[in-house]
Amino acid sequence: RDRLSALSAIQSHQGINPRSIEEADVFAVHQAGGYSCVEVFFFRTGQNWGNRAYFPKADRAIAPDEVLSAFLAQFYDDKPSPRLILVSHEFGERALLAEALSAKSGRKVEVSKPARGERKELVQHALANAREALARKLADASSQQKLLGAMTEVFSLPRKPNRIEVYDNSHISGSNAVGAMVVAGPEGFRKNQYRKFNIRSADLAPGDDYGMMREVLQRRFKRLLEESPRTAGTNDDHEDSPWPDLVLIDGGQGQLKVAQEIMTSMGVTDVPLIAIAKGPDRDAGRETFFVAGREPFKLPPRDPLLYFVERLRDEAHRFAIGSHRARRKKDIREAGLQEIPGIGPTRKRALLRHFGTVKAIERASLPDLAQVPGINAETARKIYEFFHESAAQ
């Protein structure tokens, strides 16, 4: 009884499920440390349907009401609005926005900055969440800056990196080869700037990792030189520069040498390169780092910088694997089972006769595949590896 009473009190104080509001979106903006956070709560059928924090990029001089006005105009550009929109700050275009949303939705839409009652409590609750979310982001940014500072010192970089590009590739026995580039900076991963490269070179030997790395870097930096030319030996200091301050490569001394040769041949000699070789038995925490002009070295197992670099490397691997898998599935749909090495029309018919569908073949275990007439152990292994992500290199 007491616990239920306490829970009811907490809910009523927080105003989680409003009594007098059936449908509304609540927006609150908070600024600190040069950042803005817009917290949005969604209420439907009198219930809280969740909330989300947004961190719009805005000039530090822009006031909260201007940030909120611009954000709202974009927010409802591709989604319907509720009948009621509550905001934390008054702004000049409020009436105009309400009129535009009403015309778009075909019903009256109210945009209001409440002064009292339950509506004001909802806005205050959203504002408190905005403050907490921005505090967490600033703390994360501070931690990220410390890690970037440590990286600058440990790897002897000319300056703290604002843009880090990490490269990896994925394939199965050379088939469906894909190169991947992920991008990270002071604010974390920049997923809208990730790039995948379907390996095009027809003369590459199956599984030629050096050749794949050579093609990926050539394509990436050739395009960069064409679209954003710069004089070798100079650096772009602005935040949105497409030029990396550091390139990380998943591999060892061989990959580093290939990367150096490619970059030098293209006249790009001022971008630091680091190769990260997996530890024995691929153990995380025992990676070896290769940097031009230095002996290979390891970082202490519990070093936060090691965890940071591992996270960068793992994100590139995840993206490469995902891109490879998507390409493999597309090829299966277009070419059928013949895409698998060693599978011709006869074995394809045997597999389909035994399992019924390609989906069933994909789910089959190695022993089950080996039971199919005409499929020996080696072919069964190739089929199994083709369909299972863990086999990708």
C-alpha positions as CSV (number, residue, x, y, z in Angstrom):
1,R,0.0,0.0,0.0
2,D,2.7,2.5,1.0
3,R,4.8,1.7,-2.1
4,L,1.8,2.2,-4.4
5,S,1.1,5.5,-2.7
6,A,4.6,6.6,-3.1
7,L,4.6,5.7,-6.8
8,S,1.4,7.6,-7.3
9,A,2.9,10.6,-5.6
10,I,6.0,10.5,-7.9
11,Q,3.9,10.2,-11.0
12,S,1.6,13.1,-10.0
13,H,4.6,15.3,-9.2
14,Q,6.3,14.6,-12.5
15,G,3.1,15.0,-14.5
16,I,4.1,12.0,-16.7
17,N,0.5,11.3,-17.8
18,P,-1.4,14.7,-18.0
19,R,-5.0,14.7,-16.9
20,S,-6.3,17.5,-19.1
21,I,-4.2,17.0,-22.3
22,E,-5.2,14.4,-24.9
23,E,-2.7,15.1,-27.6
24,A,0.4,17.4,-27.6
25,D,4.1,17.8,-28.3
26,V,6.2,19.6,-25.8
27,F,9.4,21.5,-26.8
28,A,11.9,22.9,-24.4
29,V,15.3,24.4,-25.3
30,H,18.3,24.9,-23.0
31,Q,21.7,26.4,-23.8
32,A,25.1,25.9,-22.1
33,G,28.7,25.7,-23.1
34,G,28.0,26.9,-26.6
35,Y,25.6,24.0,-27.3
36,S,21.8,23.9,-27.6
37,C,19.5,21.0,-26.6
38,V,15.9,20.7,-27.6
39,E,14.0,18.2,-25.6
40,V,10.7,16.9,-27.1
41,F,8.0,15.0,-25.2
42,F,5.2,13.3,-27.2
43,F,1.7,12.9,-25.6
44,R,-1.0,10.9,-27.3
45,T,-4.4,9.6,-25.9
46,G,-3.5,11.3,-22.6
47,Q,-0.3,9.2,-22.2
48,N,3.4,9.9,-22.5
49,W,4.6,8.2,-25.7
50,G,8.3,9.0,-25.0
51,N,10.8,11.8,-25.4
52,R,13.9,12.6,-27.3
53,A,16.8,15.1,-27.0
54,Y,18.1,16.9,-30.1
55,F,21.3,18.9,-30.4
56,P,20.8,21.2,-33.4
57,K,24.0,22.9,-34.7
58,A,23.6,26.6,-34.2
59,D,25.9,29.6,-33.9
60,R,26.7,30.3,-30.2
61,A,25.3,33.9,-30.6
62,I,21.8,32.6,-31.5
63,A,19.3,33.0,-28.7
64,P,17.1,30.1,-27.4
65,D,13.9,31.5,-29.0
66,E,15.6,31.6,-32.4
67,V,16.9,28.1,-32.1
68,L,13.4,26.9,-31.1
69,S,11.7,28.7,-34.0
70,A,14.1,27.3,-36.6
71,F,13.9,23.8,-35.1
72,L,10.1,23.7,-35.1
73,A,9.9,24.8,-38.7
74,Q,12.1,21.9,-39.7
75,F,10.7,19.4,-37.3
76,Y,7.2,19.3,-38.8
77,D,8.4,19.6,-42.4
78,D,8.0,15.8,-43.0
79,K,5.6,14.8,-40.2
80,P,2.1,15.6,-39.0
81,S,1.6,17.9,-36.1
82,P,-0.7,17.3,-33.1
83,R,-3.5,19.8,-32.2
84,L,-1.4,21.3,-29.4
85,I,2.3,22.3,-29.3
86,L,3.7,23.6,-26.1
87,V,7.0,25.6,-26.1
88,S,9.4,26.8,-23.4
89,H,10.2,30.2,-25.1
90,E,8.1,32.8,-26.9
91,F,9.2,33.6,-30.4
92,G,8.0,36.0,-33.0
93,E,6.8,33.5,-35.6
94,R,4.7,31.5,-33.2
95,A,1.3,32.7,-34.7
96,L,2.6,32.3,-38.2
97,L,3.8,28.7,-37.4
98,A,0.4,27.8,-35.9
99,E,-1.3,29.1,-39.0
100,A,1.0,27.2,-41.4
101,L,0.6,23.9,-39.4
102,S,-3.2,24.4,-39.3
103,A,-3.3,24.9,-43.1
104,K,-1.1,21.8,-43.6
105,S,-3.0,19.5,-41.4
106,G,-6.5,20.8,-42.3
107,R,-7.4,21.4,-38.6
108,K,-6.7,24.0,-36.0
109,V,-3.2,23.7,-34.4
110,E,-2.4,25.7,-31.3
111,V,1.2,26.7,-30.5
112,S,1.4,28.0,-27.0
113,K,3.9,29.1,-24.3
114,P,1.9,28.3,-21.1
115,A,2.1,30.5,-18.1
116,R,0.4,28.4,-15.5
117,G,-1.2,25.1,-14.6
118,E,-0.5,21.6,-15.9
119,R,0.7,22.8,-19.3
120,K,3.4,24.8,-17.7
121,E,4.4,21.8,-15.5
122,L,4.9,19.7,-18.7
123,V,7.1,22.4,-20.2
124,Q,9.1,22.7,-17.0
125,H,9.5,18.9,-16.9
126,A,10.8,19.0,-20.5
127,L,13.2,21.8,-19.6
128,A,14.6,19.9,-16.7
129,N,15.2,16.9,-19.1
130,A,16.9,19.3,-21.6
131,R,19.3,20.6,-18.9
132,E,20.2,17.0,-17.9
133,A,20.7,15.8,-21.5
134,L,22.9,18.8,-22.3
135,A,24.9,18.3,-19.1
136,R,25.5,14.6,-20.2
137,K,26.6,15.7,-23.7
138,L,29.0,18.3,-22.3
139,A,30.5,15.7,-20.0
140,D,30.8,13.3,-22.9
141,A,32.4,16.0,-25.0
142,S,34.9,16.8,-22.2
143,S,35.8,13.1,-21.9
144,Q,36.2,12.9,-25.7
145,Q,38.4,16.0,-25.8
146,K,40.6,14.4,-23.1
147,L,40.9,11.2,-25.2
148,L,41.7,13.2,-28.3
149,G,44.4,15.0,-26.3
150,A,45.9,11.7,-25.1
151,M,45.8,10.4,-28.7
152,T,47.7,13.5,-29.9
153,E,50.4,13.0,-27.3
154,V,50.8,9.2,-27.5
155,F,50.9,9.1,-31.4
156,S,52.9,12.3,-31.7
157,L,50.2,14.0,-33.9
158,P,50.8,17.6,-35.1
159,R,47.5,18.7,-33.5
160,K,44.4,17.4,-31.8
161,P,42.4,15.6,-34.5
162,N,39.0,17.1,-35.4
163,R,38.3,14.4,-38.1
164,I,39.5,10.8,-37.8
165,E,38.9,8.4,-40.7
166,V,39.0,4.6,-40.0
167,Y,39.3,2.1,-42.8
168,D,38.5,-1.6,-43.0
169,N,37.4,-4.1,-45.6
170,S,35.3,-7.2,-45.6
171,H,34.9,-10.3,-47.9
172,I,34.5,-14.0,-47.9
173,S,37.3,-15.7,-49.9
174,G,37.5,-12.5,-52.0
175,S,33.8,-12.5,-53.0
176,N,31.5,-9.4,-52.4
177,A,34.5,-7.4,-51.3
178,V,33.6,-4.1,-49.6
179,G,35.8,-1.4,-48.2
180,A,34.5,0.9,-45.4
181,M,35.3,4.3,-44.0
182,V,33.9,5.6,-40.7
183,V,34.4,9.1,-39.4
184,A,34.7,10.3,-35.8
185,G,35.4,13.7,-34.2
186,P,35.1,15.5,-30.9
187,E,31.3,15.0,-30.9
188,G,31.6,11.2,-31.6
189,F,30.8,9.2,-34.7
190,R,29.6,11.1,-37.7
191,K,27.4,8.4,-39.3
192,N,26.1,10.6,-42.1
193,Q,29.7,10.8,-43.4
194,Y,30.4,7.1,-43.5
195,R,31.3,5.7,-46.9
196,K,31.4,2.2,-48.4
197,F,33.4,1.2,-51.5
198,N,32.4,-1.8,-53.6
199,I,35.8,-3.2,-54.7
200,R,35.9,-2.9,-58.5
201,S,39.4,-4.1,-59.5
202,A,38.9,-7.2,-61.6
203,D,42.6,-8.2,-61.4
204,L,42.7,-8.5,-57.6
205,A,43.5,-12.0,-56.3
206,P,40.7,-13.4,-54.0
207,G,41.4,-12.1,-50.5
208,D,44.1,-9.5,-51.5
209,D,43.7,-7.2,-48.5
210,Y,46.5,-5.0,-49.6
211,G,45.0,-4.6,-53.1
212,M,41.6,-3.7,-51.6
213,M,43.2,-1.1,-49.2
214,R,45.1,0.3,-52.1
215,E,41.9,0.8,-54.2
216,V,39.9,2.2,-51.3
217,L,42.5,4.9,-50.4
218,Q,43.1,5.8,-54.1
219,R,39.4,6.4,-54.7
220,R,38.9,8.2,-51.4
221,F,41.8,10.7,-51.8
222,K,41.5,11.1,-55.5
223,R,38.0,12.4,-55.0
224,L,39.0,14.5,-52.0
225,L,41.8,16.1,-54.1
226,E,39.3,16.8,-56.9
227,E,36.5,18.2,-54.7
228,S,38.5,20.0,-52.0
229,P,42.0,20.6,-53.3
230,R,44.7,22.0,-51.0
231,T,48.4,22.6,-51.1
232,A,50.4,19.7,-49.7
233,G,51.8,20.5,-46.3
234,T,48.8,22.7,-45.3
235,N,46.0,21.9,-42.9
236,D,42.3,22.9,-43.0
237,D,41.5,24.1,-39.5
238,H,37.8,24.7,-39.8
239,E,35.4,22.1,-38.2
240,D,33.7,21.0,-41.4
241,S,36.9,20.3,-43.4
242,P,36.5,17.0,-45.3
243,W,40.3,16.4,-44.9
244,P,41.2,13.9,-42.1
245,D,43.6,14.9,-39.4
246,L,44.3,11.2,-38.8
247,V,43.8,8.0,-40.8
248,L,43.5,4.7,-38.9
249,I,43.8,1.4,-40.7
250,D,42.9,-2.1,-39.5
251,G,46.0,-4.1,-40.2
252,G,49.8,-4.3,-39.5
253,Q,53.0,-3.2,-41.0
254,G,52.1,-4.3,-44.5
255,Q,48.9,-2.3,-44.6
256,L,50.7,0.7,-43.2
257,K,53.3,0.5,-46.0
258,V,50.7,0.2,-48.7
259,A,48.8,3.2,-47.3
260,Q,52.0,5.2,-47.2
261,E,52.9,4.4,-50.8
262,I,49.4,5.3,-52.0
263,M,49.3,8.6,-50.1
264,T,52.8,9.6,-51.2
265,S,52.0,8.8,-54.8
266,M,49.1,11.2,-54.7
267,G,51.1,14.0,-53.0
268,V,49.3,13.6,-49.6
269,T,52.2,13.5,-47.2
270,D,50.9,15.4,-44.2
271,V,48.1,13.2,-43.0
272,P,49.3,10.9,-40.1
273,L,48.7,7.2,-40.6
274,I,48.4,4.6,-37.9
275,A,47.8,0.8,-38.4
276,I,46.2,-1.3,-35.7
277,A,47.0,-5.0,-35.7
278,K,44.8,-7.4,-33.8
279,G,46.4,-9.1,-30.8
280,P,47.3,-12.8,-30.7
281,D,44.2,-14.9,-31.2
282,R,42.4,-11.6,-32.0
283,D,42.3,-10.8,-28.3
284,A,41.1,-7.2,-27.6
285,G,43.5,-5.3,-25.4
286,R,46.6,-6.8,-27.0
287,E,46.7,-4.8,-30.2
288,T,50.0,-3.6,-31.7
289,F,50.2,-0.1,-33.2
290,F,52.4,0.8,-36.2
291,V,53.4,4.4,-36.9
292,A,55.9,5.5,-39.5
293,G,59.3,6.2,-38.0
294,R,58.7,4.4,-34.7
295,E,59.0,0.9,-33.4
296,P,55.7,-1.0,-33.1
297,F,54.3,-0.6,-29.6
298,K,51.3,-1.6,-27.4
299,L,49.2,0.4,-25.0
300,P,48.6,-0.7,-21.4
301,P,45.6,-3.1,-21.3
302,R,43.4,-0.8,-19.1
303,D,44.4,2.5,-20.9
304,P,41.2,4.5,-21.7
305,L,42.9,5.5,-25.0
306,L,43.2,1.8,-26.0
307,Y,39.4,1.4,-25.4
308,F,38.8,4.5,-27.5
309,V,40.9,3.3,-30.4
310,E,39.3,-0.2,-30.2
311,R,35.9,1.4,-30.4
312,L,36.9,3.3,-33.5
313,R,38.3,0.1,-35.1
314,D,35.3,-2.0,-34.1
315,E,32.9,0.6,-35.6
316,A,34.7,0.4,-38.9
317,H,34.6,-3.4,-38.8
318,R,30.9,-3.4,-37.9
319,F,30.1,-1.0,-40.8
320,A,32.3,-3.1,-43.3
321,I,30.6,-6.3,-42.2
322,G,27.1,-4.8,-42.6
323,S,28.0,-3.4,-46.0
324,H,29.4,-6.7,-47.2
325,R,26.4,-8.6,-45.9
326,A,24.0,-6.3,-47.7
327,R,25.9,-6.7,-50.9
328,R,26.0,-10.5,-50.5
329,K,22.3,-10.7,-50.0
330,K,21.7,-8.6,-53.0
331,D,23.8,-10.9,-55.1
332,I,22.0,-13.9,-53.8
333,R,18.7,-12.4,-54.9
334,E,20.0,-11.5,-58.3
335,A,22.2,-14.5,-59.1
336,G,20.9,-17.2,-56.8
337,L,23.0,-19.9,-55.2
338,Q,25.5,-19.9,-58.1
339,E,27.1,-16.9,-56.3
340,I,28.5,-19.4,-53.8
341,P,31.9,-20.8,-55.0
342,G,31.6,-24.4,-56.1
343,I,27.8,-24.3,-56.5
344,G,26.5,-25.0,-60.0
345,P,23.1,-25.8,-61.3
346,T,23.2,-29.5,-60.2
347,R,24.2,-28.7,-56.6
348,K,21.7,-25.8,-56.5
349,R,18.9,-28.2,-57.4
350,A,20.0,-30.7,-54.8
351,L,20.1,-28.0,-52.1
352,L,16.7,-26.7,-53.0
353,R,15.2,-30.2,-53.2
354,H,16.6,-31.0,-49.8
355,F,15.8,-27.7,-47.9
356,G,13.0,-26.2,-50.0
357,T,14.0,-22.5,-49.9
358,V,17.2,-20.4,-49.9
359,K,16.2,-19.1,-46.5
360,A,16.2,-22.7,-45.1
361,I,19.6,-23.2,-46.7
362,E,20.9,-20.0,-45.0
363,R,19.7,-21.3,-41.6
364,A,21.1,-24.8,-42.0
365,S,23.9,-26.1,-39.8
366,L,27.2,-27.4,-41.2
367,P,26.2,-31.1,-40.5
368,D,22.8,-30.6,-42.1
369,L,24.4,-29.1,-45.3
370,A,26.8,-32.1,-45.5
371,Q,23.8,-34.5,-45.6
372,V,22.7,-33.2,-49.0
373,P,23.5,-35.6,-51.8
374,G,26.4,-34.3,-53.9
375,I,27.6,-31.8,-51.2
376,N,30.9,-32.9,-49.6
377,A,32.4,-31.5,-46.4
378,E,34.4,-28.8,-48.1
379,T,31.5,-27.5,-50.2
380,A,29.3,-27.6,-47.1
381,R,31.8,-25.4,-45.3
382,K,31.8,-22.9,-48.2
383,I,28.0,-22.7,-48.2
384,Y,27.9,-22.2,-44.4
385,E,30.6,-19.5,-44.4
386,F,28.9,-17.7,-47.3
387,F,25.7,-17.3,-45.2
388,H,27.3,-16.5,-41.8
389,E,28.6,-13.1,-40.9
390,S,31.2,-14.4,-38.5
391,A,33.1,-16.0,-41.4
392,A,33.7,-12.6,-43.0
393,Q,37.3,-11.4,-42.9
